[in-house]
Amino acid sequence: MAMSKYKALITDYDGTLAETTYEGDLVLPSINVIESLVKARKFIRVNLATARPLIAIKPFLEICPLNGYVILVNGAQIVEVGNMKTVIKRTLNRQSLKTIVELCKDWEIEYVYANNFEKDIKIDNFEKLPDDDIADVYFDGIDLKTAGGIEQKLKAVAEVAVHRILLKDEGKIGLDVTNSKATKQVAIHEVAKLLGVTHDEMIGVGDGPNDMPLLMACGLKVAMGNAVEELKDIADFVASSVKEDGMVEVINKFVLG
């Protein structure tokens, strides 16, 4: 078996390792994908980058413990898998939260969800902000015109990053708002330092628009067969779809090959 020139794999979860239901339920990867990840750990540091918080991804980590780091909430938190210790946590500041809430009023958004690194908090009373440290605020199922308007307004807030999330309903998307440094790209720079590897030694795999920063931060850019076209356009390799266990193909070709 040839030794791979790559030292780290960073993969998205939903739509990459496993299919997504778009309702938030966690779908576990196929046994073929799990077995491939276990094989890969012998040769490479396997890391995860997801929009989900830790509690939502734990069922996967329990059956397939990785040997690297987990990037959570699009980069708001980085956890070392071995001891489940948080090494980086970035929160939305109060002024950013206030600005987001004012936007909800302006655009007549009924409610949004905030995550305090442990659970989702439904915000429907926009007169009162959560007291917790907030990782992100999520706008669910908004039309493209409204999403564009919200994104434009949020560009004036230097402290936030906005991530587009794919939804099942055509013409609608989700928007995930985090600290400006809470992106998969920034988090991958941090993980590279923690692992002691260069970006050229990393493989990035994803499928959605919020995976663009993930791929841009890695030497080998891989898009799943079910990925959005803009991700395929920048990819060095397009794998089979998640339904066809495309991750197995990636690991066989670039890690075990």
PEWOTA-V703861 format. One record per residue. N is the residue number from 0. RES is the residue in three letters. BURIAL is # if it has 16 or more other C-alpha atoms within 10 Angstrom, else .. Layout:
BEGIN
n:N res:RES burial:BURIAL
n:N res:RES burial:BURIAL
END
This chain:
BEGIN
n:0 res:MET burial:.
n:1 res:ALA burial:.
n:2 res:MET burial:.
n:3 res:SER burial:.
n:4 res:LYS burial:.
n:5 res:TYR burial:#
n:6 res:LYS burial:#
n:7 res:ALA burial:#
n:8 res:LEU burial:#
n:9 res:ILE burial:#
n:10 res:THR burial:#
n:11 res:ASP burial:#
n:12 res:TYR burial:#
n:13 res:ASP burial:#
n:14 res:GLY burial:#
n:15 res:THR burial:#
n:16 res:LEU burial:#
n:17 res:ALA burial:#
n:18 res:GLU burial:#
n:19 res:THR burial:#
n:20 res:THR burial:.
n:21 res:TYR burial:.
n:22 res:GLU burial:.
n:23 res:GLY burial:.
n:24 res:ASP burial:.
n:25 res:LEU burial:#
n:26 res:VAL burial:#
n:27 res:LEU burial:#
n:28 res:PRO burial:#
n:29 res:SER burial:.
n:30 res:ILE burial:.
n:31 res:ASN burial:.
n:32 res:VAL burial:#
n:33 res:ILE burial:#
n:34 res:GLU burial:.
n:35 res:SER burial:#
n:36 res:LEU burial:#
n:37 res:VAL burial:#
n:38 res:LYS burial:.
n:39 res:ALA burial:#
n:40 res:ARG burial:#
n:41 res:LYS burial:.
n:42 res:PHE burial:#
n:43 res:ILE burial:#
n:44 res:ARG burial:#
n:45 res:VAL burial:#
n:46 res:ASN burial:#
n:47 res:LEU burial:#
n:48 res:ALA burial:#
n:49 res:THR burial:#
n:50 res:ALA burial:#
n:51 res:ARG burial:#
n:52 res:PRO burial:#
n:53 res:LEU burial:#
n:54 res:ILE burial:.
n:55 res:ALA burial:.
n:56 res:ILE burial:#
n:57 res:LYS burial:.
n:58 res:PRO burial:.
n:59 res:PHE burial:#
n:60 res:LEU burial:.
n:61 res:GLU burial:.
n:62 res:ILE burial:.
n:63 res:CYS burial:.
n:64 res:PRO burial:#
n:65 res:LEU burial:#
n:66 res:ASN burial:#
n:67 res:GLY burial:#
n:68 res:TYR burial:#
n:69 res:VAL burial:#
n:70 res:ILE burial:#
n:71 res:LEU burial:#
n:72 res:VAL burial:#
n:73 res:ASN burial:#
n:74 res:GLY burial:#
n:75 res:ALA burial:#
n:76 res:GLN burial:#
n:77 res:ILE burial:#
n:78 res:VAL burial:#
n:79 res:GLU burial:#
n:80 res:VAL burial:#
n:81 res:GLY burial:.
n:82 res:ASN burial:.
n:83 res:MET burial:.
n:84 res:LYS burial:.
n:85 res:THR burial:.
n:86 res:VAL burial:.
n:87 res:ILE burial:#
n:88 res:LYS burial:#
n:89 res:ARG burial:#
n:90 res:THR burial:#
n:91 res:LEU burial:#
n:92 res:ASN burial:.
n:93 res:ARG burial:.
n:94 res:GLN burial:.
n:95 res:SER burial:#
n:96 res:LEU burial:#
n:97 res:LYS burial:.
n:98 res:THR burial:.
n:99 res:ILE burial:#
n:100 res:VAL burial:#
n:101 res:GLU burial:.
n:102 res:LEU burial:#
n:103 res:CYS burial:#
n:104 res:LYS burial:.
n:105 res:ASP burial:.
n:106 res:TRP burial:.
n:107 res:GLU burial:.
n:108 res:ILE burial:#
n:109 res:GLU burial:.
n:110 res:TYR burial:#
n:111 res:VAL burial:#
n:112 res:TYR burial:#
n:113 res:ALA burial:#
n:114 res:ASN burial:#
n:115 res:ASN burial:#
n:116 res:PHE burial:#
n:117 res:GLU burial:.
n:118 res:LYS burial:.
n:119 res:ASP burial:#
n:120 res:ILE burial:.
n:121 res:LYS burial:.
n:122 res:ILE burial:#
n:123 res:ASP burial:.
n:124 res:ASN burial:.
n:125 res:PHE burial:#
n:126 res:GLU burial:.
n:127 res:LYS burial:.
n:128 res:LEU burial:.
n:129 res:PRO burial:#
n:130 res:ASP burial:.
n:131 res:ASP burial:.
n:132 res:ASP burial:#
n:133 res:ILE burial:#
n:134 res:ALA burial:#
n:135 res:ASP burial:#
n:136 res:VAL burial:#
n:137 res:TYR burial:#
n:138 res:PHE burial:#
n:139 res:ASP burial:#
n:140 res:GLY burial:#
n:141 res:ILE burial:#
n:142 res:ASP burial:.
n:143 res:LEU burial:.
n:144 res:LYS burial:.
n:145 res:THR burial:.
n:146 res:ALA burial:#
n:147 res:GLY burial:.
n:148 res:GLY burial:.
n:149 res:ILE burial:#
n:150 res:GLU burial:#
n:151 res:GLN burial:.
n:152 res:LYS burial:.
n:153 res:LEU burial:#
n:154 res:LYS burial:.
n:155 res:ALA burial:.
n:156 res:VAL burial:.
n:157 res:ALA burial:.
n:158 res:GLU burial:#
n:159 res:VAL burial:#
n:160 res:ALA burial:#
n:161 res:VAL burial:#
n:162 res:HIS burial:#
n:163 res:ARG burial:#
n:164 res:ILE burial:#
n:165 res:LEU burial:#
n:166 res:LEU burial:#
n:167 res:LYS burial:.
n:168 res:ASP burial:.
n:169 res:GLU burial:.
n:170 res:GLY burial:.
n:171 res:LYS burial:#
n:172 res:ILE burial:#
n:173 res:GLY burial:#
n:174 res:LEU burial:#
n:175 res:ASP burial:#
n:176 res:VAL burial:#
n:177 res:THR burial:#
n:178 res:ASN burial:#
n:179 res:SER burial:#
n:180 res:LYS burial:#
n:181 res:ALA burial:#
n:182 res:THR burial:#
n:183 res:LYS burial:#
n:184 res:GLN burial:#
n:185 res:VAL burial:#
n:186 res:ALA burial:#
n:187 res:ILE burial:#
n:188 res:HIS burial:#
n:189 res:GLU burial:#
n:190 res:VAL burial:#
n:191 res:ALA burial:#
n:192 res:LYS burial:.
n:193 res:LEU burial:.
n:194 res:LEU burial:.
n:195 res:GLY burial:.
n:196 res:VAL burial:#
n:197 res:THR burial:.
n:198 res:HIS burial:#
n:199 res:ASP burial:.
n:200 res:GLU burial:#
n:201 res:MET burial:#
n:202 res:ILE burial:#
n:203 res:GLY burial:#
n:204 res:VAL burial:#
n:205 res:GLY burial:#
n:206 res:ASP burial:#
n:207 res:GLY burial:#
n:208 res:PRO burial:#
n:209 res:ASN burial:#
n:210 res:ASP burial:#
n:211 res:MET burial:#
n:212 res:PRO burial:#
n:213 res:LEU burial:#
n:214 res:LEU burial:#
n:215 res:MET burial:#
n:216 res:ALA burial:#
n:217 res:CYS burial:#
n:218 res:GLY burial:#
n:219 res:LEU burial:#
n:220 res:LYS burial:#
n:221 res:VAL burial:#
n:222 res:ALA burial:#
n:223 res:MET burial:#
n:224 res:GLY burial:#
n:225 res:ASN burial:#
n:226 res:ALA burial:#
n:227 res:VAL burial:#
n:228 res:GLU burial:.
n:229 res:GLU burial:.
n:230 res:LEU burial:#
n:231 res:LYS burial:#
n:232 res:ASP burial:.
n:233 res:ILE burial:.
n:234 res:ALA burial:#
n:235 res:ASP burial:.
n:236 res:PHE burial:#
n:237 res:VAL burial:#
n:238 res:ALA burial:#
n:239 res:SER burial:#
n:240 res:SER burial:#
n:241 res:VAL burial:#
n:242 res:LYS burial:#
n:243 res:GLU burial:.
n:244 res:ASP burial:#
n:245 res:GLY burial:#
n:246 res:MET burial:#
n:247 res:VAL burial:#
n:248 res:GLU burial:#
n:249 res:VAL burial:#
n:250 res:ILE burial:#
n:251 res:ASN burial:.
n:252 res:LYS burial:.
n:253 res:PHE burial:#
n:254 res:VAL burial:#
n:255 res:LEU burial:#
n:256 res:GLY burial:.
END
